[in-house]
Amino acid sequence: MATLSPAPASAPVPTPSEKPKQRPSALRSIIAGSTAGAVEIAITYPFEFAKTRTQLNRRLPESGKLPWPKFGSAWYAGCTTLIIGNSLKAGIRFVAFDQYKALLQDADGKISGPRTVIAGFGAGVTESLLAVTPFESIKTTLIDDRKSAKPRMKGFLHAVPIIARERGIRGFFQGFVPTTARQSANSAVRFGSYTSLRQLAQSYTAPGEKLGALSTFGIGGLAGIITVYVTQPLDTVKTRMQSIEARSLYKNSFHCASLIAKNEGLFTFWSGALPRLGRLLDSYLSALFLALALALALALALALALALALALALALALALALALALALALALALALALALALCPLYLSLGWAYDRRGERRE
């Protein structure tokens, strides 16, 4: 006799209140990332100039090094270029990382540390291919051009045709390999270290308890410091490969790295690390200042709303008191009118009563 197999359990039907969370659109991510990147680079660009200038100066003999320019417009050479490139890079990075994470996460929507590193690596390659290398090459050329007493390039629009004419299209992709390696390492180390540090910090908290804003801020800063020192050698090779004389000095990125190690020492690979850390600190402080300013604005708005609510409550209380006073006055007036109206009746009744008493007597 055949046994009946139990009926498969039906899948729970989601109720209307259990709608799946909607992911932000790609356009919104691009706009948010591009705007944040543009603001960040405009604020922190002097540190970027100092980093690139330090990396380029280290290859020159002491007699060939120029003094640092006075702080001013000279420190913003290539700023427009980096704003455009960094805006595109920021938008592409956020979108690409989200897409790679969506591809690599498990059925429950979770993603492990190694897969996060892979997603960061893919985001770095994507942003390097689409945005970083051409704009970094133009920016480095503009800064390197400032080492001469009479710079030839006035800005982004002036530099593009000069580079195209003298180096061809390949001139915009000088240092593509170290740039791609740096961007991939940047994303992988940043997202990987942040995820690992966050998981480590979360392991010391009670189950279900979330990390505070200060802890998250500190984890992000520590991940940024780790990223700077891990990827700085790649950044130095990238800058050298994008210099004006790179094609006559270096055969390729490996040749460039070997010459730096041989002629200038290993510590040269970390030249410009302090300005890069300064830029990181500046960006974090700017974000903190913006958050504090926003919190202060919200607090002032809340205080204004509370003051307005209190004023309305006082006005309502005054109106109620006035209405009560008017009601009492009306009641007194009605009582007085009633008394006046009944007074003749009482008088007539009293007169009639007195007459009856007189008759009985």
N, C-alpha and C positions, 0 to 999 in steps of 0.2 A: 504494500500500500504506500503510495507516494505521500511523503510529508509535505505539508504546505510551508513554503519559505515565508518568513516574515516580510511584510510589505515594506519597501524602502521608505525611510522617513522623508517626508516632504521637506523641501528647503523652506526656511522661514521667509515669509513674504514681508518685505520692508514696508513699514507704515509710511504715510505721507510725511510724518515728522522726522523720519530717518533717511533723509535725502543725502546722497553722497556729497562729500565736500568738493566744491569746485576749485580747481587749481587756477591760479591767476593766469591770464592770457599771456601769450608770448610778447605781444605788443606792449602790454603793461610792464612786463619784466624788462624789456629793452629800454623803454622810456625811463623807468626808475633807475636802472643801472647806468644808463648814459648820463642822466642828470647828476646822479651822485658822483660819477667819475669826473665830469666836467668841473663840478664845484671843488672836489678834492684836489685835482691837479692845479687849478687856479690858485688855491691857497698854499699848496706845498711845493710849487715849482722851483723856488730858489734852492731847495735841498736837492732836487733832481739835477739842476745845473751844477751845483757843487760836486755832486757824485760823479757826473760825467766828466767834468773838468779835471777832477782828481785822477780819474782813471786814464785820461788822455795825457795828462802832464807827466805821469810816472814814466812814460816811455822816452821822454826827452831828457837830454843832459841838462845839468843845472844852468848852463849858459843859454840854453834854448828855451827855458821856461819863462813865460811872461808873468808879471805880477797879477794878482787877482784884481779884477775891476771893482770900482766902488759900487756899493749896493745901489741898484737902480734898474733902469731898463735893460742894461747889459745882462743882468741875471735872469731875464725872461726871454733870452734868445731861444727860439724853438718852442715857446709856450703854446702858441696857437696850434702848431703841429701836434703837440702831445695832447692838447685838449680834444682835438678831433679824433686822433687815434685812440686815446684812452677812453673816450666816450663810446666809440664803437667796440673797443675791447671789453669794457665793463658790461655792455648789453649782451654781447655774444657770450661772455663767460657765464653770466647768470642763466641764460637760456640753455646753453650747451650743457652745463653741469646738471641742471634740472632734468634735461632730457636723458643724459647718460645715467643719472640716478634712477629715473623711472624705468629704464631698460634693465638695470642691474638689480633692482630691489626684488625681494621674494614675494610670495603670494600674500603675505600679511602686510606688505608695504614697508618692511624693514630692510635696512642695508647694513652689511657688516663693514668693519674697518678696511680690510683689503679691497673690497669692492668700491668703497668710497675713494680710496687712492686711485683706483683704475678710472673712476668717473672724473676725478680731478685731472688725471693725466690726459684723458680725452678732451676735456674742456680746454686745457692748455694748448694742445696741438691745434684745436679748432680756432681759437682766438689768434694764435700765431699765424696761421694760414690766411685768415680773412682780414686781419687788421694790424697786428702788432709790427711785423717786420718792416713793411714799407714806411710807416710813420716813425718808427724808432730810427731807421736809417736816415731819414730826412732830419729829424731832431738832432741826432749825433753830428751830422754834417754841419748843421747850422752852428752848433756849439763849437765844434772843431774849427770852423771858419773864423771864429772870434779870436783865435790865437794870433792871427796876423794883425799887423798894425792897421791895414786897410781891408776889412772884410769885404768879400765880393757879393755875398748873399744878404739881402735885406730882410727876408722873411720867407714864410712858407710858399707863397705864390711865386716869388722870385727864385726860390731854390729848386722847385720842381723842374722847370725847363732846363736849368743849368745841369742838374744831375742827369736828366734824360739825354741831353746833348753830349755830355762828356763821358758818361758811363753806360748809357743805354738803359733798357728796362732792367737789366741785371743789377744796375746800381741801386735800385730801390729794394733789392732783396739781398744785399750784402749782409753777411752774418745770419743768414736764415737758419742754419743748423744750430748755432748756439742760442739764437733767439727762441727757436722752438723748444730746445732743451730747457732753457731757463723758464719759459712759460709753463711747460709741462711740469717741471719740478716745482715751480711756484704754486701751481694749483694743487699738485699732489701733496706737497709738504704742508701747505697751508690747511687744506681741508682735512688731510689725514691727521696731522698733529692736533688740530682743533677738535676733531671727533674723538681722538684717543684721550686727550686731556679732559674733554667734557665727560666721557664715559668714566674716566678715573675719578673725577670729582663727584660724579653722580653716585659712584659706589660708596662714598662716605656719607651720603645723605640717607635719610629715612625713606623707606619705600613709599612711593607716591609723592614725595616732596620734590619740588622743582628748585633748580639753582636760582639764586638771586641775580639781580641785574649786575651787581658789582662783581660777582664771581664770573659771570659770563663775559663781562668786559675784560677782566684780568686774564681769562683763558684765551680770549682773542688776541690780546697784546702779547702774551707769551708765545702763542703760535706764530705771530708775526715776527718776533725776534728769532725764533728757530728758523723760519723761512729765509730771513735775510742772510744769516751766516751759512746756511746750507747751500744756497743758490748764488751767493756773491761771486765765486769763481766763474761761473757761467756768464754772469752779467758783465764781468770785466772782459772776458774774451769776446763777448758780443759787442761791447763798445769799441774795442780795438779793431774788430773786423768791419765796423761801420765807419771808421775814420776815413779822412780824405786820402791818406797815403796807404790804406790797407792793401790795395791791389798790387802795389809795388813792394810792400814789406812782407806780406804773408801769402803763402800758397793756399792755405786752407785753415780752418779753425784749429786743427790739431797742430799744424806748424806754428800757428800763433801762440797756442798754449805752451808748446815746447820752448819757444824763444823767450817767453815771459819767465818760465821757470829757470831757464839757463842763464839769462842775462840780468834778470831783475830780482830773482828770488821768489820763493813760494808765497811770502806774505803779500806780494804785489797782487795776487789774485783777490785779496780782500781789501784792496784800495777802494775807497768810496763807501765802505760799509757804514761808517759813522754818519755821513750825510743821509744815507738811505734809512738808517735807524731814526735820524731826526725827522725825516719825512713821515715815517710810520708814526712816530710820537705825535707829530703835528696833526696828522689826519685823525688820530684817536682823540686828541685834545679838542680838535675842532668838532668832532662828532659829539663828544661829551658836552662841550659848550652849547652846541645846538640843542642837545637833549635837555640841558638845564634851562636854556632860554625858552624852549617849548613848554617845559614843566612850569616855569614861572609865568608864562603867558596864560597857560591853562588855570593856574592858581589865581591869577588876577581876574580872569574871566569868571571863575567860580565865585570869588569874593564879590565881584560886581553883581553877579546873579543873586547871591545871597542878600546883598544890601538892597537890591531892587525888590526881592521877595519880602524882606523885612519892611521896607517902605510901603509896599502894597498891603502887607498885613496891618501895619499901623494905620494906614488910610482906611482900611476896612473896619478896624476896631473903632476909629474915630467916627466913621459913618454910622456904625451900629450904635455907638453911644449917643450920637445926635438923634438917630431915629428913636432910640429909647426915650430920650428927653422929650422929643416931640410927642411921642405916644403918651407919656405921663402928663405933659401939659394938656394934651387933648382930653385925656381922662378927667383931669381936674376941671377943665372947662365944661365938659359934659356934666360932671357932678354938680358944679355950680349952677349951670343952666337948669338942671333937673330940680335943684333945691329952690331956685327962684320960681320955677314953674309950679312946684307943689306948695309953695308958701301961701298963696291965696286960698288954696283948698283947705289947708290946715287952719287958716284963720277963720274961714267960713264955717268949718266944722266946729271949731271952738266956740264961735258966736252962737251957733244953733244949739249947742249943748248947754250953754249958759242960759238961753231963753227957756229951754225945757225945764231947767232947774228952777227958774223964777216962777213958772206956771204951777209947778207942784207945790210950791210954798204958798 
